[in-house]
Amino acid sequence: MRGHVRNLRVPSEPTAFLDELSRRFQIDWFFEGQTLHVSSVSEAASRMIGLQNIPYETVRDEISEAGLDPDRFGMKHMPTARAVLVSGPPSYIARVELIVESLIAGRPAVTGVRMVKFGIIQHVPAR
């Protein structure tokens, strides 16, 4: 994405500045700890992620602990389906999926590496 910004009043808060850019240029953004992720609004998606027997509150707590905001794009508990409906950029959804998978698996010993590239999760087995 490339362009020029004109007549933009820069708010004193960084998040307010990013919100203004978001409105003007149709982008989504979120922080993951100290990392800023930016994507086009057109890339946003929704995905249902099964929770099995993991309590919804535990999932929300872990997402927050990871430096993500569970309310940023929308996360809806689907108790009958034992799932959560997550909306947002592909990289945000992929990170939530990794957290839920980790909780379901009980944080097993590392047998490989999970890579997230362009919102796609790939498991690379250890050699």
Order of alpha helices (4+ residues) and beta strands (2+ residues): alpha-beta-beta-beta-alpha-beta-beta-alpha-beta-beta
